[in-house]
Structure formats: C-alpha cells, structure tokens
Amino acid sequence: GAVVSQHPSWVICKSGTSVKIECRSLDFQATTMFWYRQFPKQSLMLMATSNEGSKATYEQGVEKDKFLINHASLTLSTLTVTSAHPEDSSFYICSARDSLVTDNEQFFGPGTRLTVL
Amino acid sequence: AQSVSQHNHHVILSEAASLELGCNYSYGGTVNLFWYVQYPGQHLQLLLKYFSGDPLVKGIKGFEAEFIKSKFSFNLRKPSVQWSDTAEYFCAVTTKAAGNKLTFGGGTRVLVKP
C-alpha cells in the first residue's frame, strides 16, 4: 500500500524558534498533500491543502504566515511552524493523495508531536 | 458546509461483544465516506470506504459499514470485537463541493475489555 512518512516523529523546541516538519510520499507521487492538527483526545482539523508547485490553501482561522507550507516536489511537502509558542504544541499529521488514482483516498503519515517549551 | 457527527465519544465493551458506531453527515449531494482507525500510538489507517455501488461495505479486520442515504448515516459494525480493536475510530466525508477535503467526525474511543 501507499506509504507516507513524516520527519521528525517528535520535536521539542524553545518558544520563539521555528520548526520544520517534512512529509514524504514514499512509493507514489502526490500532487496534493494535506496538513492536519490533532489536539489531545480530539479529532483531526485540516489546516491547509498543499499543492505541488503552487501556494497552499489555508483553512479559515489558520495563519499562513505562522504555518508556512512548501510543496516543491511531487513527493515532499514541508510545514514550518514559525516563532513557535506553547499553544502551538500539538500533533501534526500530513496525508497525501496519489496523483494517478482518481478516487479521494488519502494516505496518512505517522504524525509529528511538537512540544514548545 | 459538510459536517460529520459521531454520537458516542466513548464505548466500553467486552471481548466477543458486537460493536456499532454511529456516524451521520450533513450534506445533500454526493459524498464519499470513510472510516479510519487510530490504534494507541499509531497513525491513522483506513478501515473501509464508500464511493458508490453496494451500500454495504466490507473493510479490513472484520469491519463493515452501511451507507443509508435517506438517514445520512454510515454506521460502522463488527459482530465480535477483540481486545486488539481498542482504538479510536473516526468517520470522515469528502464532497466535490468542498474540494474533496476530508472532514472528520469527533471520533469514538473504543475500549475492549479482555
């Protein structure tokens, strides 16, 4: 099956620093990738849709200058949390859709746990 | 806008009991429906999906779900659960109108007692 990886799996950083999270589709090409945020004991909330070669589309209420998304290739999207603060601590999950398949299934990465001190 | 609601936040049952998790969505047009499972400490995995055709969908690990269009429902069932089914279960929907973005329900945490 299609595999999506994320790196790092967990990160601890100081308040005010920036953190980059990578999302890779390992065995398929993904024109579209998605970034979600999951708070403890809550559901996944879509943050943004990442489109290869163009700007990401952010959901309402998500600050695009704080959560920078780059989708420079068909297998890699990155999410950079800029000037991170404790309230940004969360579980960040990416997913990817296979460009060659017409259905809407998304394949999920294992997630990245971010803790901001 | 589409939305998904899962009626039960927590379910506790014993091994061999039957499981049914409710899922309702609000959207009047064509939908694609999904059930995902998240085992403790693991990533989301697809259990089953419905796009069209037979409304009774069979998935992995003995799960099935039935799409009832008139009730806007897509309930998940398993006739006999095992301790290893302890996990969180998420119902999700995509629609063309929303750009095929996944909208998740709040999740149901299932605990199966051995």
Interface residues (C-beta under 8 A of the other chain):
Chain A: F34 K41 Q42 S43 L44 M45 L46 T49 I93 S95 D103 N104 E105 Q106 F107 F108 G109 P110 G111
Chain B: N32 F34 Y36 Q42 H43 L44 Q45 L46 K49 F51 F90 T94 G99 N100 K101 L102 T103 F104 G105 G106 G107 R109
